[in-house]
Amino acid sequence: MIRYEHPLNERVRTLMRLEDLFARAGYFAAQDAAQDHHGALLALFEITDVAARADLKTDLLQELERQRQMLSPLRENPQIDQRTLDLLLAEIDAVNAQLLAQAGKVGAHLRDNEWLMAIKQRTAIPGGVCEFDLPAYHWWLHQDPGARRNDLKGWLEPFAPIRAGSAIVLKLLRDNGRASRHTAYRGVFQLMLTTTKVAQLLRLAVARELACVPEISANKYALNIRFIGVSGMDRGAVYDGDVEFELMFCNL
């Protein structure tokens, strides 16, 4: 199965973008090649831009506190694994403390670094980081891989509370949903939504061998999914066949 996730509000969309960028930065930073470390820096610059939202840290703090207040009473529920619950609550408390301890805007340590900002500015120009444009960056890329990894680690570490907080919220969101099976007849599926609580995330799974991808549009009243046939990398027309899929509405 291939799983597709569709965020239904801007906050979840931002957290999912950060999740993807943190994974990319971490992967490239762990490698040895200069090209990989360049890729890690590009992801780091994107993290800085996405995390620049003024309300991101506040949103995370409010959501983590709300989850803590909802989860704490479950300590009296004998059907709940108390060890798992205690670990989750301890993790929430630790991340809350780390976020509160952070002064200033998220990513300020990078924006205050003139050398990094010069590289970031040049990356907006096609081919703008060639050795004749940024000789100091060219020198850095030729340093020992371990030294470059240490630099990248130092630049990524201040984002750790944001990454940890986002991971907790997204995990709780993904775990809070019930899957159901549906069929899109001739590639089209529509569903009227009667629930009073608007979903924040849709998770949809389709058989890997089906050459189609979902196009999703949704609001608090209705969900519309069209499965579009694909041929290679080309976008095709609506898939001319029935598509069985798994659907999950997730909410916090």
N, C-alpha and C positions, 0 to 999 in steps of 0.2 A: 504493500500500500504506500502511496505517496500522500503525505498530510499537507494540507494548505491551511494557513491561518489568516483570518481576516479581522483586523481590529475595527471596532465600531465607534471609537472615539479617539480624540487627539492624544489623550494621555497614554492610552495603551499603544497607540501607534509610535509615540516617542520612545516608550520603554522597549518595544520590539526592535526599533532601529538601533538603540544603544546596545541591546543584547547581541545583535548581529555584528556590530562594529567592535565590541569588546572581544568577541570570539575571533574575529579576523585579526585584530591587533595582537592578541595573545598568541595566535598560531604563527604569524610571521615573525614576531619578536623572539620566539623560541628557536628559530632556524639560525643558520650560520652565514648564509649568502648575503652580500650587500644588497642585492635586489629584494630579498625578503625583508630586510630591515627598512628599506625604502617603503615597501608596502605597509609595514607596521606604522611608520610615521604618517603615511597618508590616512590610514584608519584613525590614528590618534588625532589628526587635525579635524577629521569628520566628527569624532567624539566631542571635541571641543566646541564645534559649531552646534551640534544637537543638544549638548548639555548646557548651552548658554541660556536656555529658557530660564527666566528669572524665577519662575514658580516651581521648577523641577524638584529642588530639595524640599521645599515646603509641601508639595504634593506627596512626596514619598514619606515624609515624617507624619503627615496627617493620616495617610492610608495605613502605615505600619502601626500607628497608635490605635486606629480603629480596629484593625485585626487583632491586636493584643487584647483590647477590651472584649471582643467577641469570643476569643479563644480561651481566655482565662477562666470563665465559669465552667468550661468543659472539664476542668480538673476534678469536678465532683461527679462526672459521668463515668460509671464503671465500664461502659462499652467502648471507651476511648483508650487507646494505648498511651498511658501516662508518660512513659519514657520519651516517646516520639513527640508528644505535646510539649513536654518540658524542654526538650532540645530546640524545638521551633520557637518557643517563647523566649528562651535564652538568646537565640540567634537574633530575634527581633529586637530585644533589649540592647544587645551589643551593637547592632547596626544603627539603632536610634542614637545611641551615645556617640558613635563615630560621626554621624551626620551633624549632630548638634555641636560637636567639637570643631567642625570645619568653619573657619572664618572666611568671609568674602565670597565672591562668586565662584561657582564650579569652573575649574579650568583656568583660574587666574594665574597659576604658576606657569602655564604655557604662554598666555598672552603677555606676560611680563618678560618673557625670554626673547630678546630682540633677534637672536640668531635663528631660533625656531620660527619666529614670525616672518623673517625674511624668506625662509624656505617655503613656508605656507603660502606666502604671496606669490612666489614664483611657480608653485605647483598649479596655479590657475591658468598658466600660460602653457600651451602645448610644447613640450620639450624644454620647458623653462628652467630645468634643474641640471642642465648639462654642466660639465666641469668648467667651461669658460664663463658660465653665468654665476656659479657658486663654488669657487675653488675651495673654500673652507668646508663646505659640505662634501665635496669630492674627497678631501683629506679624511674627513670623519668616516666615510664609507670604506676607506682603505685601512682603518685601524683594526686591531684584533677583534674578532667577533664577540669574544667575552666582554670586552670593554663596551662595545656598542650595546650588547644586551643589558649591561648594567645601567647604561644611560636610559635605554627604553624602559627598563623596570622603574627607574626613578621618576620618569615622566608619567608612567601609568599608575603608579601607586596612589597618588592623591585622588584618583577616580574610584578607588576600591570601595568606599562606602556607597557611592552611587550605584556601582555595579552590583554590590551585594543586596542593597535595598531593592533594586529593580528585579533581581533574580527571585527574591522572596515573593514580591507582589505577583510576578508572572507565574510562578509555580502555584501559588494559592489560586490564582485565577484559572489556570489550566486544569487544576484538580477539581474545581468546583463546577462540574457540568456532567450531564448524563447523555450518553451517546444513543442515537436512534438510527435505524436503517431506512433509507428512502430510495426511490427510483425517479430519475429525471427522464421522462418519456420524450424520445426524440431530442434529447439534449436540453430540455427545458424543465425547470422546477420552480414552483411558486408556493409560498406558504403564508397564510395570514397569521399574524402574531397576536395572540390574545392575552399573553402573560402581562401582568402589571409592572414587572421589573424588567427594564430594558437590558438586553444582553450587552456585554462589553467586548466579547470576542467570540468569533465563530471558528470552529475547527472542523475541517472537512477532509475525509480520507477517501481516495479513489484507487482502484486497482492499478498497479504500476503499468500493466500491459496495455491499458486503454490510452490511445493517442489523442487525448483531449485534456484541456485544463479548464477550471471553473472561472467564470467571471461573476463576481458577487456584488449585488447592490442590496442594501437593506436600510430600513428605518424602523421606528418603533411600531409600525403598523404591518409591514409586510417584508418578506424576504424573497428575492428573485435571484435564481442561479441559472446561468446559461453555460453549457459546456461547449467550448470551442475546440474544433479539431485542429491538430497541429501536424505539420509535415516538415520534418527537419526543424528549422528555426522559424519557419514561416507561420504566420497566423492565418488560420483558415476560417471557414464558415461554421455555423452551429453544427455540432456533431450529429450526424444523421443516424442515431441509434439510441437505444435505452442505456442509461448509465446508472448503475447501482452505486450508492455511496453511503458513507457514514457521516452523520452530522451531530455536532455537539454545540450547544449554547452554553457559554461560560460567563459567570458573573461573580462578583465579590460581595 
